[in-house]
Amino acid sequence: MKKAEALIFLPSILLVLLLSWSPVVVSQEVEDEKEFSYEEGSPNGPDHWGEIHKEWAACNNGDMQSPIDLTHERVKIFPGLGRLKRSYKASNATLKNRGHDIMLKWAEGGGWIRINGTEYQLMQCHWHSPSEHSINGKRYDLEIHMVHQSSDQKNAVVGIMYKIGRPDTFLSELMEHIKEIADAEEKETNVGMVDPRHIKIGSRKYYRYMGSLTTPPCTQGVVWTITKKVRTVSREQVRLLREAVHDNAENNARPIQPINEREIQFYTPKIHEGDQRFPH
């Protein structure tokens, strides 16, 4: 290759690599908690996330932000959404203390869900307390987010909310491992094979809306699926998840964001013809 051609060729390759790499960065949650917090009124609190980095601007000016309140008056029944198509599998996983939450990450993916013909691989799950989403203004004690990603780096998250009651069986499997990484920010431990099918959904009914990641960079275009059934978790399990990260915040739940005329869809498998009442 001639020298002049090489000089033109190399920048072209770098540009292609940069363009192909950057969407991956902005579509991922930020894992370093040092730069943001959940403390209301603090300089790096939720009201100021969008000012910390220009790449986080959507946190302040995005019009499709999450979480939201799933208000019954805004919900429209969509039987055509169909059952949530998923195929999960056991896979090798690690637990990581991210400083603002505990994350379980599957090394090679934990299976997939399919939405509107697109397959999203299960990458990781993490917990927020109290729940980030609310139903008719009520927040629950805990919410798990199962984060999926498509081959073109689009995100789909399945959320399940919990109230205090019997221990959650999936968290029970992980309790001793969570204790290992408690009070040690950025520490992670391999937990071997973990089966995401042990995360109980418990209901075919779900809400669906378009939103964003709930931590910086607050990337929009996330397909949210929130199961209607509220499951149970023990007070000890919630306490361990919060105390393990030791971030001095009372919670790690982002404030409710404006709906901004977004449509909230609701799937229920049995709606009789002519009956359009919201099922309580």
C-alpha positions as CSV (number, residue, x, y, z in Angstrom):
1,M,0.0,0.0,0.0
2,K,1.3,3.4,-0.9
3,K,2.1,5.9,1.9
4,A,-0.5,8.4,0.9
5,E,-3.2,5.7,0.7
6,A,-2.2,4.4,4.1
7,L,-2.6,7.9,5.6
8,I,-6.1,8.1,4.3
9,F,-6.9,4.4,5.2
10,L,-5.9,4.5,8.9
11,P,-8.1,7.4,9.9
12,S,-11.0,5.8,8.1
13,I,-10.5,2.6,10.1
14,L,-10.3,4.5,13.3
15,L,-13.5,6.4,12.5
16,V,-15.4,3.1,11.8
17,L,-14.1,1.6,15.0
18,L,-15.2,4.7,17.0
19,L,-18.6,4.8,15.5
20,S,-19.2,1.1,16.1
21,W,-17.9,1.3,19.7
22,S,-19.6,4.4,21.0
23,P,-23.2,3.1,21.1
24,V,-22.1,0.3,23.4
25,V,-20.8,2.9,25.8
26,V,-23.8,5.1,26.0
27,S,-26.3,2.2,26.2
28,Q,-24.7,0.8,29.3
29,E,-25.4,1.8,32.9
30,V,-22.5,3.6,34.7
31,E,-21.0,1.2,37.2
32,D,-18.8,3.7,39.1
33,E,-21.0,5.2,41.8
34,K,-18.4,7.8,42.9
35,E,-19.7,10.4,40.5
36,F,-23.4,10.3,41.3
37,S,-25.6,9.6,44.3
38,Y,-29.2,9.2,45.3
39,E,-29.1,11.9,48.0
40,E,-31.7,14.5,47.4
41,G,-30.3,18.0,47.3
42,S,-26.7,17.0,47.0
43,P,-24.6,18.4,44.1
44,N,-24.4,15.0,42.5
45,G,-27.9,13.9,43.4
46,P,-30.7,12.9,41.0
47,D,-31.6,16.5,40.1
48,H,-28.1,17.1,38.9
49,W,-27.1,13.9,37.1
50,G,-27.6,15.5,33.7
51,E,-25.1,18.2,34.6
52,I,-22.2,16.0,35.6
53,H,-21.2,14.8,32.1
54,K,-22.6,15.9,28.7
55,E,-23.2,12.2,27.9
56,W,-25.6,12.2,30.8
57,A,-27.7,15.1,29.6
58,A,-30.8,12.9,29.0
59,C,-31.0,12.5,32.8
60,N,-32.2,16.1,33.0
61,N,-33.7,16.9,29.6
62,G,-35.0,13.5,28.3
63,D,-38.7,13.3,27.7
64,M,-39.0,9.5,28.1
65,Q,-37.3,8.9,31.5
66,S,-37.8,6.1,34.0
67,P,-39.1,5.2,36.5
68,I,-42.7,6.3,36.3
69,D,-45.9,5.8,38.2
70,L,-48.1,3.2,36.6
71,T,-51.4,5.1,37.1
72,H,-54.5,3.0,36.2
73,E,-56.1,6.0,34.5
74,R,-53.2,6.1,32.0
75,V,-53.2,2.3,31.3
76,K,-54.7,0.9,28.1
77,I,-55.4,-2.8,27.8
78,F,-53.6,-4.5,24.9
79,P,-54.4,-8.2,24.7
80,G,-52.5,-8.3,21.5
81,L,-49.2,-7.9,23.3
82,G,-49.2,-11.6,24.1
83,R,-47.4,-13.5,26.8
84,L,-43.9,-12.5,27.6
85,K,-41.7,-14.9,25.5
86,R,-38.6,-15.9,27.4
87,S,-36.1,-18.7,27.4
88,Y,-33.7,-18.5,30.3
89,K,-30.9,-20.8,31.2
90,A,-28.4,-21.4,34.0
91,S,-25.0,-19.7,33.3
92,N,-21.8,-18.9,35.2
93,A,-22.3,-15.6,37.1
94,T,-20.5,-13.1,39.3
95,L,-21.8,-10.8,42.0
96,K,-20.5,-7.2,42.1
97,N,-20.8,-4.5,44.7
98,R,-21.2,-1.4,42.4
99,G,-21.3,1.0,45.3
100,H,-24.9,2.0,44.7
101,D,-26.3,-1.5,44.2
102,I,-25.5,-5.2,44.1
103,M,-25.4,-6.6,40.5
104,L,-25.5,-10.2,39.4
105,K,-23.9,-10.6,35.9
106,W,-24.1,-13.6,33.7
107,A,-20.8,-14.1,31.9
108,E,-22.3,-15.5,28.7
109,G,-25.8,-14.4,29.1
110,G,-28.7,-16.1,30.9
111,G,-31.0,-16.7,28.0
112,W,-33.3,-14.3,26.2
113,I,-36.7,-12.6,25.9
114,R,-38.3,-11.8,22.6
115,I,-40.3,-8.5,22.1
116,N,-41.8,-7.5,18.8
117,G,-39.6,-10.0,17.0
118,T,-36.3,-8.8,18.6
119,E,-34.3,-11.1,20.8
120,Y,-32.7,-9.5,23.9
121,Q,-30.1,-11.4,25.9
122,L,-30.2,-11.4,29.7
123,M,-27.0,-9.7,30.8
124,Q,-27.5,-8.8,34.5
125,C,-29.9,-8.1,37.2
126,H,-29.7,-5.7,40.2
127,W,-32.0,-4.4,43.0
128,H,-33.4,-1.1,44.1
129,S,-35.0,-0.2,47.4
130,P,-37.7,1.0,47.6
131,S,-39.1,0.0,44.3
132,E,-38.3,2.6,41.6
133,H,-41.7,2.2,39.8
134,S,-44.9,2.8,41.7
135,I,-48.5,1.8,41.1
136,N,-51.1,4.5,41.7
137,G,-48.6,6.4,43.7
138,K,-47.5,3.4,45.9
139,R,-43.9,2.4,46.0
140,Y,-43.1,-1.1,47.3
141,D,-40.1,-2.3,49.3
142,L,-37.9,-3.6,46.6
143,E,-37.6,-3.9,42.8
144,I,-35.4,-6.2,40.7
145,H,-34.3,-5.1,37.2
146,M,-33.4,-7.9,34.7
147,V,-31.4,-6.1,32.1
148,H,-31.4,-7.5,28.6
149,Q,-29.6,-6.3,25.4
150,S,-30.1,-6.9,21.7
151,S,-27.4,-7.5,19.2
152,D,-27.7,-3.8,18.2
153,Q,-27.2,-2.7,21.8
154,K,-30.9,-1.8,22.5
155,N,-32.1,-2.4,26.1
156,A,-35.1,-4.2,27.4
157,V,-35.7,-4.4,31.2
158,V,-38.1,-6.7,33.1
159,G,-39.0,-5.2,36.5
160,I,-40.6,-7.1,39.5
161,M,-41.7,-5.4,42.7
162,Y,-41.7,-6.9,46.2
163,K,-43.4,-6.1,49.5
164,I,-42.2,-7.3,52.9
165,G,-43.3,-10.8,53.7
166,R,-41.8,-14.3,53.1
167,P,-38.2,-14.4,51.9
168,D,-37.6,-14.3,48.2
169,T,-36.2,-17.7,47.2
170,F,-33.8,-16.4,44.5
171,L,-32.2,-13.9,46.9
172,S,-32.0,-16.7,49.5
173,E,-29.6,-18.5,47.1
174,L,-27.4,-15.5,47.0
175,M,-27.4,-14.2,50.6
176,E,-24.1,-15.7,51.7
177,H,-22.3,-14.4,48.5
178,I,-23.8,-10.9,49.1
179,K,-22.4,-10.9,52.6
180,E,-18.9,-11.7,51.1
181,I,-18.9,-8.5,49.1
182,A,-20.6,-6.3,51.7
183,D,-18.9,-3.0,52.5
184,A,-16.3,-3.5,49.8
185,E,-17.1,-1.2,46.8
186,E,-16.1,-2.6,43.4
187,K,-15.5,-6.1,44.9
188,E,-16.9,-9.0,43.0
189,T,-17.1,-12.7,43.5
190,N,-17.8,-15.7,41.3
191,V,-20.9,-17.5,42.4
192,G,-20.9,-20.3,39.8
193,M,-23.9,-21.4,37.9
194,V,-27.0,-19.3,38.6
195,D,-30.4,-20.1,37.0
196,P,-32.5,-16.9,36.2
197,R,-35.5,-19.2,36.0
198,H,-35.4,-19.1,39.8
199,I,-36.5,-15.4,39.6
200,K,-40.2,-15.9,40.1
201,I,-42.4,-13.7,38.0
202,G,-45.7,-15.3,39.1
203,S,-48.1,-13.6,36.7
204,R,-48.7,-13.4,33.0
205,K,-50.1,-9.8,33.5
206,Y,-47.6,-7.0,32.8
207,Y,-47.3,-3.3,32.0
208,R,-45.3,-2.2,29.0
209,Y,-44.0,1.3,28.2
210,M,-41.0,3.0,26.6
211,G,-38.5,4.6,29.0
212,S,-34.9,4.9,29.9
213,L,-32.2,3.5,32.1
214,T,-32.8,4.7,35.7
215,T,-29.1,5.4,36.4
216,P,-26.7,7.6,34.3
217,P,-26.4,8.0,31.4
218,C,-30.3,7.6,31.5
219,T,-30.3,6.3,27.9
220,Q,-33.7,6.4,26.4
221,G,-35.4,3.8,24.1
222,V,-35.6,1.1,26.8
223,V,-38.5,-1.3,26.5
224,W,-39.9,-1.7,30.0
225,T,-41.9,-4.7,31.1
226,I,-43.2,-4.5,34.7
227,T,-45.0,-7.5,36.1
228,K,-48.3,-6.8,37.8
229,K,-47.9,-9.3,40.6
230,V,-46.1,-7.9,43.6
231,R,-44.0,-10.7,45.2
232,T,-42.6,-10.9,48.7
233,V,-39.1,-10.4,50.2
234,S,-38.0,-10.5,53.8
235,R,-37.0,-7.4,55.7
236,E,-33.6,-9.0,56.4
237,Q,-33.0,-9.4,52.6
238,V,-33.8,-5.8,51.9
239,R,-31.6,-4.6,54.7
240,L,-28.7,-6.7,53.5
241,L,-28.9,-5.3,50.0
242,R,-28.9,-1.7,51.3
243,E,-26.3,-2.2,54.0
244,A,-23.9,-4.2,51.7
245,V,-23.3,-1.2,49.5
246,H,-22.7,1.1,52.4
247,D,-23.3,4.3,50.4
248,N,-24.8,6.3,53.3
249,A,-28.0,6.8,51.3
250,E,-31.3,5.7,52.7
251,N,-32.3,4.3,49.3
252,N,-31.1,3.7,45.8
253,A,-34.3,4.5,43.9
254,R,-34.5,7.4,41.4
255,P,-37.4,9.8,41.9
256,I,-40.5,9.2,39.7
257,Q,-40.2,10.9,36.3
258,P,-42.9,12.7,34.3
259,I,-44.9,10.4,32.0
260,N,-45.1,13.2,29.3
261,E,-48.1,11.7,27.5
262,R,-46.5,8.3,27.1
263,E,-48.8,5.4,26.6
264,I,-48.8,2.6,29.3
265,Q,-49.9,-0.7,27.9
266,F,-51.2,-3.6,30.0
267,Y,-51.4,-7.2,29.0
268,T,-53.8,-9.6,30.6
269,P,-54.5,-13.0,29.0
270,K,-58.3,-13.1,29.8
271,I,-60.3,-10.1,28.9
272,H,-63.9,-10.9,27.8
273,E,-65.1,-9.1,24.7
274,G,-66.7,-5.8,25.6
275,D,-65.1,-5.7,29.1
276,Q,-62.6,-2.9,29.1
277,R,-62.3,-2.4,32.8
278,F,-58.9,-2.4,34.3
279,P,-58.4,-5.7,36.2
280,H,-57.6,-5.0,39.9
